[in-house]
Amino acid sequence: MKKFLAVVLVVISVLVIACGSSISDGTRTAASEHIGKISSSLTNAVSALKGAKDAASANSVFSNFSTTLSALVSAEAALAKDAGYSQVAQDKALREKIDKLSRDIVSFTNAVSGSNKDIALEAAALDAGKRILTLFTNASFAPVEWIRACDEARVMISDLTKLMESTHKALQDAKNGKAAGDALIAYAGSVKTLSERGQVLEKRYPFFKKAATDPSLEKPVADFRSSMVKLGNELKTKEKALKDDKDFTDALKQMKDSLTSLKK
């Protein structure tokens, strides 16, 4: 079973140890300062939005953020000229900064969406906050892209895990070869859909497979591995029990053919 899973797992890199990075001390220092400023831009914006009680003050917060963001975009462009900067998100020394940035992005998003019960913004401030979030989302920062790719990878891994768990249960509950075979065919179809989704993400984030090795994904990966082993063992049991069942063996072949035809 693992053999056939391996050819379609677009996040297969989660099964290997995360790569480190080798960037210069100067690049690391500059990147650390830059990431800190991106975080501060969001936390400062939330603080300012809390005090914005009317449209004029809210628009002032938006204008100030726009100016700050422009400076950050220029700094990003300058840093991007350094080849080492492309590896900044994989640098262990910057992990704390990147983790904080991730939390600040979530906190800001929750604040302007109104889902943070501890932060109540006026209507004008909420509107300005949403416009700020749009500006920030449309800007491109290497550390932020890494965070977004990790979030996407987390969802992919979770969906793969759920698929394996549901297929495992379907095989266990199957009363005959036809039912077990139907579960395998459905599994292959779902894997195909996930694989296509993964290919889209790889185009969006060229480093997607590396992002899937992020330390924040250790638990999802562990759950994924456990589900993969369970499904593999159950399939072996069914293959042995239903080796002479034509419905099952035909479905098994169809599943294998479908999986091996997917992009590796």
C-alpha positions as CSV (number, residue, x, y, z in Angstrom):
1,M,0.0,0.0,0.0
2,K,2.8,2.4,0.9
3,K,4.2,1.9,-2.5
4,F,1.1,3.2,-4.2
5,L,0.6,6.0,-1.8
6,A,4.1,7.3,-2.3
7,V,3.6,8.1,-6.0
8,V,0.7,10.4,-5.4
9,L,1.6,12.2,-2.1
10,V,2.3,15.7,-3.3
11,V,3.4,16.5,0.2
12,I,5.8,13.5,0.3
13,S,8.6,15.7,1.6
14,V,6.8,15.7,5.0
15,L,8.3,12.2,5.4
16,V,11.8,13.5,5.4
17,I,13.8,15.6,7.9
18,A,13.5,19.4,7.3
19,C,16.3,21.0,5.5
20,G,18.3,23.6,7.2
21,S,19.7,26.8,5.5
22,S,23.0,28.4,5.0
23,I,22.7,32.2,4.9
24,S,25.2,34.8,5.9
25,D,25.1,36.5,9.3
26,G,24.5,39.8,7.6
27,T,21.5,38.4,5.7
28,R,20.2,36.8,8.8
29,T,20.4,40.0,10.8
30,A,18.7,42.0,8.1
31,A,16.0,39.4,7.7
32,S,15.4,39.3,11.4
33,E,14.9,43.1,11.5
34,H,12.7,43.0,8.4
35,I,10.4,40.2,9.8
36,G,10.1,42.1,13.1
37,K,9.0,45.2,11.2
38,I,6.4,43.2,9.3
39,S,5.0,41.9,12.6
40,S,5.1,45.4,14.1
41,S,3.2,46.9,11.2
42,L,0.3,44.6,12.0
43,T,0.3,44.9,15.8
44,N,0.6,48.7,15.5
45,A,-2.3,48.8,13.1
46,V,-4.5,46.8,15.4
47,S,-3.6,49.1,18.3
48,A,-4.3,52.2,16.2
49,L,-7.6,50.7,14.9
50,K,-8.8,50.2,18.5
51,G,-8.6,53.9,19.0
52,A,-10.2,54.8,15.7
53,K,-13.7,56.0,16.6
54,D,-14.7,57.6,13.3
55,A,-14.1,57.4,9.6
56,A,-11.5,60.1,9.6
57,S,-9.3,58.5,12.3
58,A,-9.8,55.1,10.7
59,N,-8.7,56.4,7.3
60,S,-5.6,57.9,8.9
61,V,-4.7,54.5,10.2
62,F,-5.1,53.0,6.7
63,S,-3.0,55.8,5.2
64,N,-0.2,55.3,7.7
65,F,-0.2,51.6,7.1
66,S,-0.1,52.1,3.4
67,T,3.1,54.2,3.8
68,T,4.6,51.6,6.2
69,L,3.8,48.8,3.8
70,S,5.4,50.6,0.8
71,A,8.6,50.9,2.8
72,L,8.4,47.2,3.7
73,V,7.9,46.2,0.1
74,S,10.9,48.2,-0.9
75,A,13.0,46.6,1.8
76,E,11.8,43.1,0.7
77,A,12.9,43.9,-2.9
78,A,16.3,44.9,-1.6
79,L,16.7,41.8,0.5
80,A,15.5,39.6,-2.4
81,K,18.6,40.6,-4.4
82,D,20.6,38.5,-1.9
83,A,20.5,34.9,-2.9
84,G,20.6,33.8,0.7
85,Y,17.3,35.5,1.5
86,S,15.4,32.9,-0.4
87,Q,16.3,30.5,2.3
88,V,15.4,32.8,5.2
89,A,12.2,30.9,6.2
90,Q,14.2,27.7,6.7
91,D,16.7,29.3,9.0
92,K,16.4,27.8,12.5
93,A,17.8,31.0,14.1
94,L,14.8,32.9,12.7
95,R,12.2,30.4,13.8
96,E,11.0,32.5,16.7
97,K,10.6,35.6,14.5
98,I,8.6,33.6,11.9
99,D,6.4,32.0,14.5
100,K,5.6,35.4,16.0
101,L,4.8,36.8,12.6
102,S,2.4,33.9,11.9
103,R,0.6,34.6,15.2
104,D,0.4,38.3,14.5
105,I,-1.1,37.6,11.1
106,V,-3.7,35.4,12.6
107,S,-4.4,37.9,15.4
108,F,-4.8,40.8,12.9
109,T,-7.0,38.8,10.6
110,N,-9.3,37.8,13.6
111,A,-9.4,41.4,14.8
112,V,-10.6,42.8,11.5
113,S,-13.0,39.9,10.8
114,G,-14.7,40.5,14.1
115,S,-14.0,37.0,15.3
116,N,-11.7,38.1,18.2
117,K,-14.1,38.7,21.1
118,D,-11.3,40.6,23.0
119,I,-11.0,43.2,20.3
120,A,-14.1,45.3,19.5
121,L,-13.6,47.7,16.7
122,E,-15.9,50.5,15.5
123,A,-17.6,50.0,12.1
124,A,-15.2,52.5,10.5
125,A,-12.2,50.8,12.0
126,L,-13.4,47.4,10.8
127,D,-13.7,48.8,7.3
128,A,-10.2,50.3,7.4
129,G,-8.9,47.1,8.9
130,K,-10.3,45.0,6.0
131,R,-8.7,47.4,3.5
132,I,-5.4,47.0,5.4
133,L,-5.7,43.3,5.3
134,T,-6.3,43.4,1.5
135,L,-3.2,45.5,1.0
136,F,-1.1,43.2,3.2
137,T,-2.5,40.1,1.5
138,N,-1.6,41.4,-2.0
139,A,2.0,42.3,-0.9
140,S,4.6,39.6,-1.3
141,F,7.1,38.8,1.5
142,A,9.1,35.6,1.5
143,P,8.5,34.9,5.2
144,V,4.7,35.4,4.8
145,E,4.6,33.3,1.7
146,W,6.3,30.5,3.7
147,I,3.7,30.8,6.4
148,R,0.9,30.7,3.9
149,A,2.4,27.6,2.2
150,C,2.7,25.9,5.6
151,D,-1.0,26.6,6.3
152,E,-1.9,25.1,2.9
153,A,0.3,22.1,3.6
154,R,-1.4,21.6,7.0
155,V,-4.8,21.5,5.3
156,M,-3.5,19.1,2.6
157,I,-2.0,16.8,5.2
158,S,-5.2,16.9,7.3
159,D,-7.3,16.1,4.3
160,L,-5.1,13.2,3.4
161,T,-5.3,11.9,6.9
162,K,-9.1,12.1,7.0
163,L,-9.2,10.3,3.6
164,M,-7.1,7.5,4.9
165,E,-9.1,7.2,8.1
166,S,-12.4,7.1,6.2
167,T,-11.1,4.6,3.7
168,H,-9.7,2.4,6.6
169,K,-13.2,2.4,8.2
170,A,-14.9,1.7,4.9
171,L,-12.6,-1.3,4.4
172,Q,-13.2,-2.5,8.0
173,D,-17.0,-2.2,7.6
174,A,-17.1,-3.8,4.1
175,K,-19.2,-7.0,4.2
176,N,-18.1,-8.3,0.9
177,G,-15.5,-7.8,-1.9
178,K,-17.8,-5.4,-3.8
179,A,-18.1,-3.0,-0.9
180,A,-14.3,-3.2,-0.2
181,G,-13.6,-2.6,-3.9
182,D,-15.9,0.4,-4.0
183,A,-14.0,1.9,-1.1
184,L,-10.7,1.5,-3.0
185,I,-12.1,3.1,-6.1
186,A,-13.5,6.0,-4.1
187,Y,-10.1,6.4,-2.4
188,A,-8.3,6.5,-5.7
189,G,-10.7,9.2,-7.0
190,S,-10.2,11.3,-3.9
191,V,-6.4,11.0,-4.1
192,K,-6.5,12.2,-7.7
193,T,-8.4,15.3,-6.6
194,L,-5.9,16.0,-3.8
195,S,-3.0,15.4,-6.1
196,E,-4.4,18.0,-8.6
197,R,-4.9,20.4,-5.7
198,G,-1.3,19.8,-4.7
199,Q,0.0,20.6,-8.1
200,V,-1.8,23.9,-8.1
201,L,-0.1,24.7,-4.7
202,E,3.3,23.7,-6.1
203,K,2.8,26.3,-8.9
204,R,1.7,28.9,-6.4
205,Y,4.6,28.1,-4.0
206,P,7.6,26.7,-5.8
207,F,9.0,25.8,-2.3
208,F,5.8,24.0,-1.3
209,K,7.4,20.6,-0.5
210,K,10.1,22.3,1.6
211,A,7.3,24.2,3.5
212,A,5.8,20.9,4.3
213,T,8.8,20.1,6.5
214,D,8.1,23.0,8.8
215,P,8.3,22.1,12.5
216,S,4.8,23.4,13.0
217,L,3.6,20.4,10.9
218,E,5.2,17.7,13.1
219,K,1.9,16.6,14.7
220,P,-0.2,16.6,11.5
221,V,2.6,14.6,9.9
222,A,2.7,12.1,12.8
223,D,-1.1,11.7,12.5
224,F,-0.7,11.2,8.8
225,R,1.9,8.5,9.1
226,S,-0.2,6.7,11.7
227,S,-3.2,6.7,9.4
228,M,-1.1,5.6,6.4
229,V,0.1,2.6,8.4
230,K,-3.4,1.7,9.6
231,L,-4.8,1.8,6.0
232,G,-1.8,-0.2,4.6
233,N,-2.3,-2.9,7.2
234,E,-6.1,-3.1,6.6
235,L,-5.5,-3.3,2.9
236,K,-3.1,-6.2,3.4
237,T,-5.7,-8.0,5.5
238,K,-8.4,-7.5,2.8
239,E,-6.0,-8.6,0.0
240,K,-5.4,-11.8,1.8
241,A,-9.0,-12.5,2.7
242,L,-10.4,-11.5,-0.7
243,K,-7.7,-12.7,-3.0
244,D,-10.2,-14.8,-4.9
245,D,-13.0,-12.2,-5.0
246,K,-13.2,-10.8,-8.6
247,D,-15.0,-7.6,-7.6
248,F,-12.3,-6.8,-5.1
249,T,-9.3,-7.8,-7.2
250,D,-10.6,-5.8,-10.2
251,A,-11.1,-2.8,-8.0
252,L,-7.7,-3.2,-6.5
253,K,-6.1,-3.2,-9.9
254,Q,-8.1,-0.2,-10.9
255,M,-7.0,1.7,-7.9
256,K,-3.3,0.8,-8.5
257,D,-3.5,1.8,-12.1
258,S,-5.2,5.1,-11.2
259,L,-2.6,6.0,-8.6
260,T,0.4,5.0,-10.6
261,S,-0.9,7.2,-13.5
262,L,-0.8,10.3,-11.4
263,K,2.0,12.9,-11.6
264,K,4.9,11.8,-9.4
